[in-house]
Amino acid sequence: MVIRLLFMCLIGGVLMLSPNSIEAQDPLSESLYGDVRPSSYSLQWYLRDVCPTLGLQFTEESMAISTISTRASWDIWAKAPLTWKDRDAFLKFLKSQEQASGFIFRVDQKHPNVIHAISSELVGMEGYALDQEIAFEFAGTLGSNMILSLRKQVGNIEASGPSSSLNGSPPGDDWTPIAVNFDKRKVRQILTDAVPLKCYETSLWGAVTQMKEGRPTTTLQYYGMAGFDDAGKNWPWWEWLNVYTKEYGCLFTIEFAYRSPNDPDSCPEFFSEEEKFASIEALLEELQKRVPYLTAVRDQKRPEIIHLIDRELLKRDDYVLNQPVTIDYVGNPDGLIPAIAPQIAGIDPRRLVEDVASDEVSKITVHARNAPLRSVLTDYVPLTVYSNVIWQARTWLKPDSAVTGFRYEWLGLPTSKTILRSRVEVEAQWLRENTDMSEAEIAEHSRQLKAAIEKSILKLEKSGQVIPEK
């Protein structure tokens, strides 16, 4: 995972948009274990302490630079009672603090256990993004990918980066897979309806707004599943398989469907980096318990490869992974799916939307004749690979159709030369197809890109992250 992230940063960068937000003091070490709190105690941390005992969840919308005295509003929550037994009494208390705190508190009309805490400065603000009404359809992951999809219809919103935070909160959620199709409603309601509430943290999402060129621009962040260890010890099951299963002598492919937030199986299951199993059979047995909708199928040609397939997909006669393919292809894995897409309806030729990068550097040669797509993706890759998961396929089950996206993992540690050649060539070809730049301008761009990559490669070679040329 570390190597993959380093390479992502090298070849494309990770979205890291952070607001100019006020950093809150973290009072967790004191406030969760008694009524001893620091004098500066934010609304967010107060609600994080109180809401779980009442079965409540909340969202927070604030201004990056508030005209209301931040210190005065924090003092309110430092003195507020922590012990509440009655939900209605607690809500009544919040309403009583609206004027002094600078927030108004609304109970969600669809989800009565969700409270929206909204800065009074945002109420009625012209052009405020979360009060706009749109219809919205999306399959992918919560976090920056969904927010960027919303941005196509609501221009003045941004996504906080996956490792950054709003107002001192934990890092955001960029990995929970969902599928939604909403009729016209406010963006605030869309953000809330998209969350699998039954398995999510007390704090659902946060929004910080600042004025840019006279227009309110809002940075959004989802917070994540309850029990997820943001220190990196617990991993969603598909990432855990990718990172921690080398010792079991097998490789995986993964096929699963995006689910509605209301689906019983919408909550990703986690594995700890410390978990060990006596055998691959024991691992698969535990995986079956935690992710009951998966079926494990050993590859007929290469039994060391295990296909993990969502049972919902196996019910479909038109499922794309079972469709026959005839193709001759030489290139990197990232280009194989676009080459196959014209043959089969229901393939999304782009890589999975939540991934910054797929495998653009390894080289594969494919000569397939009327073979199932699953076999074409699997049979022509080397088994000495960097990742334990060879590829993933995720399917959006729409009412009248299904759309499947794919992503290859890295097939091996690339050489310095391979990184340079692949990245520079791909960038140059994209410029030819999508811009009016001349060949001379593209050549100069390639020269500058090559120099920048060479500089980064020197650092990676020293750490063993890429193989230097002999």
C-alpha positions, 0 to 999 in steps of 0.5 A: 500500500505504501509503495502504491501510494508513493507511486500515485503521488509520483505519476498523478498526485492525490487530491488534497484540497483543504479549507482555511479552517479553524483548528479545534483542540482535541478534547477526546482524552478528557471528555470521553472519560468524565465531565472534565473538559478543557475550556475551549470545547467545540460544538463538534466534540460536544456532540461527539460525546453526547449523541452516542448515548442517545442514539443520535448522529449529526452533521455540522455546517460552519463558516471558516472565518466566523463573525461570531466569537469562536471562543465564546461559543466554545465556552458554551459547550465547555460548560454544557451538561454531558449526561442526558437520558432524554432525547427530547430534553437534549434537543430542547437544550440545543434549541435554547443555545442557538442564539448564543452559540451561533448555530441552529439545530434541525432534526432531519425530516427523513432520519429523526435521529440525525441532527443538522447543526448549521451556522446561523450565518449560512441560513438564507445565504445566497448561493449556499451550495447545501441549500440548492436542489438537484436530482442525483445519481451516483455509484462509487465511494463516499468522500471526494469522489461523490463530492466531485460528482455533485460538483458537476451540478453544484459548482461551488463545492470542494472535497477535503483530501482523504488524509486531511481533516476539517476543524480538527476531525479525523481523516475523511472517508473515501472508501465506503462504496454506495449506489444512489439514485435520488429525485430532486432534493437539497444537497444537504439531504443528498449528503445525508441520505447517501450514508449507511447510517446503521454502521456510520460514525456519530459524526456523518459529515462536515462542511466548512464554507468560506467566501471566494471572490464574493461567492460561498464555497463549501469544502465537504468531508465524510467521516467514516464507519463506526469502529474504523481505525484511522491509524491504519491497523484496520482495513476494508476487507478488499484492501486487507486482502491486497496488503496482508495475504502474501503468506497464504500462497494465493492471489485474488480477483474481486467482483462485487456490486455497489449497494444502496445505503439501505442494503443490509450488506452496505457496511464494509467489513474490516480486518486487522493487520494483526490477524493471522490464519492457519491456512488459506481455507481458514482465511476464506472461512472467516471471510465468508462469515464477515462478508456473506455475499461473497462466493470463492471460486478457484481458477480452473487453469491457475488454482493459486488464483481465487475469484471472490464473486458477489452472489448478486452478480452470479444471478445475472445472465448478462453479467459482463465477466461471463461474456466471451471475448476475442482480442489480441492486445499488447500494452499496459493493463490500464488500456486492456478494458478500453480495448475490450469495451466495444465488444461487450455492453455494460463495461465502463471503459474508464478505471474505477472512479475512486482510484487515482491510478491503475497499472499504467506501467506493466506490460502484458500480451493477450491473445484470447479467442472466445474466452470469458472476460474473467479469464482474459483479465486473469490468464495473461498476467504474471503471477510474480506480482506486487499486489495480492489482488490482481484486479477488481471489478465493481458493478452498478446494478441499475433498475434496467441495466448493469455497468461494470468498472475495473481496476488492475493493481500493480503487476510488479515493481517497475523499473525507472525506465518503465515509469518514464517511458509509460508516463511520458508517452501516455501524457503526450498521447493525451495531449495530442487527442485532447488539446490543440498543442503543437508537436513542438509544445508537446515535446517540450512538455514531455521534456519537463515531465521527464525531468520532474519524474527523474528527480522523484525516481532518484529518491524512490530508488534509494528507498527501494520503491522502484528497481534502478536500471542496471 
